[in-house]
């Protein structure tokens, strides 16, 4: 997730786009940009890279288990069908 330094950098980039004639407003704009960016990011439903990686691993293990269970069920169904056909 973005930290305060990342937000500051984005705010500085936005302020640099303001025309030079508004130099006295730069600090106010920078503060406002930082606040708006921070509030917007807090409202987003974000997870950290670490949380994402953990959940990806859980999902991969779950998928492998489901695949294994599907193969087992197919074998059992084949065995039942073979007995019924005899």
Secondary structure, DSSP 8 states (H G I E B T S, - for coil): ---HHHHHHHHHHHHHTS-GGGGGGHHHHHHHHHHHHHHHHHHS----HHHHHHHHHHHHHHHHHHHHHHHHHHHHHHHHHHHHH-
